[in-house]
Amino acid sequence: MEKALPGLRLAWRIPESGPPIALQHRDAWLAEKTQDGKFPLLCNGDETHPVTISGRGVSGRLGPGGQSRLEVHAEIPLDAPTLAAAVAVLEAVAEGAHAHWGHASPYGYGSEVAQQFRRSPHGPERSPRGLPMLNLPVKLPTPMIPWFLGWLNYWSAATAQAIGFPDPARDAELLTRARRTASGGWVVQLTDVPLSYENPAHLDALRWAYERFPRIGGRAVP
């Protein structure tokens, strides 16, 4: 993230109360704190313009294919400089974590996606927004399959192959907003500006993408 956002320095920790505390020896502190398979919240020390990152381990009992995983979460403000670097930030975090997949989306996106998860075999076929229902992550056969689509989507080389991207004939428009990563993965941008569920054109883009990639959310198998 520091390479993707010039001038960024994630060298403060957040205490239970009070302002951020500077870490004089951040890397040594991280080496100690990551021994249990996670790392605590780091920030840039600016409470008016916060940038944060953290990671937590998740048991295989709660994930696809019964495999344990590390979830990395980062937050950046949606101002012009960080929006311009959003693709680079997602790529940096995902490639640095050797992720299968990841996404960057506006705040509140998770509550919308939650309405797409199928919690009963007798539930509706569409979400309140008219989007397809998705299987819960624990029901997916492999961690390579993305749970859902976001505004910016990172797909590793293995994930891209699993969902059938790219197909030059069907993905010509997507490829104009896609970027290949150093590891052979992709960062794919669905809409020109951050995705909004209040924008009918953005919902149409989401519907098209879900139809194009039926394996996302475990809705289809090869």
Residue pairs with C-beta under 8 A, 6 or more apart in sequence:
1 8
1 10
1 51
1 53
1 74
1 89
1 92
1 93
2 8
2 9
2 10
3 92
4 85
4 88
4 89
4 91
4 92
5 51
5 76
5 81
5 82
5 85
5 88
5 89
8 44
8 51
9 44
9 45
10 26
10 42
10 43
10 44
10 51
10 52
10 53
11 22
11 23
11 26
11 42
11 44
11 45
12 20
12 21
12 22
12 23
12 42
12 43
12 44
12 45
13 20
13 21
13 23
13 29
13 40
13 41
13 42
13 43
14 20
14 21
14 41
14 43
14 52
15 21
19 47
20 43
20 45
20 47
22 45
23 29
23 42
26 42
30 39
30 42
33 39
33 40
34 55
36 57
37 57
37 70
38 54
38 55
38 56
38 57
38 70
39 54
39 55
40 54
41 52
41 53
41 54
42 52
42 53
42 54
43 50
43 51
43 52
44 50
44 51
44 52
49 77
49 79
50 75
50 77
51 74
51 75
51 76
51 77
51 82
52 74
52 75
53 72
53 73
53 74
53 75
53 93
54 72
54 73
54 74
55 70
55 71
55 72
55 73
55 97
56 70
56 71
56 73
57 68
57 69
57 70
57 71
58 68
58 69
58 70
58 71
59 68
60 66
60 67
60 68
60 69
61 138
62 137
62 138
63 69
63 137
63 138
63 143
64 137
64 138
64 139
64 140
64 141
64 142
64 143
64 145
65 140
65 141
65 142
65 143
67 143
69 143
70 97
72 93
72 97
72 99
72 102
74 89
74 93
76 82
76 86
76 89
78 106
78 107
78 194
82 89
83 194
86 104
86 152
87 104
87 152
87 179
87 187
87 189
89 104
90 102
90 103
90 104
90 152
90 154
90 187
91 154
91 179
91 181
91 187
93 99
93 102
94 101
94 102
94 154
94 156
94 181
94 185
94 187
95 181
95 182
95 183
95 185
99 154
99 156
100 143
100 144
100 146
100 156
100 158
100 159
101 144
101 145
101 146
101 153
101 154
101 155
101 156
101 159
102 153
102 154
103 146
103 148
103 149
103 150
103 151
103 152
103 153
103 154
104 150
104 151
104 152
105 150
105 151
105 152
105 194
105 195
106 151
106 194
106 195
106 196
109 150
109 151
109 195
112 129
112 197
113 134
113 147
113 148
115 127
115 128
115 129
116 127
116 131
116 132
116 133
116 134
116 148
116 217
117 133
117 134
117 135
117 136
118 133
118 134
118 135
118 136
119 136
123 133
124 133
125 132
125 133
126 132
126 133
127 133
129 197
129 203
130 203
130 207
131 203
131 206
131 207
131 210
132 207
132 210
132 211
132 217
132 219
133 217
133 219
134 147
134 148
134 216
134 217
134 218
134 219
135 217
135 218
135 219
137 147
139 218
140 147
140 217
140 218
141 218
141 221
142 162
144 156
144 158
144 159
144 162
145 159
145 162
145 163
145 215
145 216
145 217
145 218
146 153
146 155
146 159
146 163
146 216
146 217
147 216
147 217
148 216
148 217
149 190
149 206
149 209
149 210
149 213
149 216
150 190
150 195
151 189
151 190
151 191
151 194
151 195
152 187
152 188
152 189
152 190
153 186
153 187
153 188
153 189
153 190
154 181
154 185
154 186
154 187
155 163
155 165
155 185
155 186
155 188
156 183
156 184
156 185
157 183
157 184
157 185
159 185
160 166
160 185
160 186
162 215
163 213
163 215
163 216
164 213
164 215
165 171
165 174
165 186
165 188
165 213
166 174
166 175
166 178
166 186
168 175
170 212
171 178
171 212
174 188
174 190
174 209
177 188
177 189
177 190
177 192
178 186
178 187
178 188
178 189
179 186
179 187
180 186
181 187
190 202
190 205
190 206
190 209
191 199
191 201
191 202
191 205
195 202
195 205
195 206
196 202
197 203
210 216
210 217
210 219
214 220
215 221
215 222
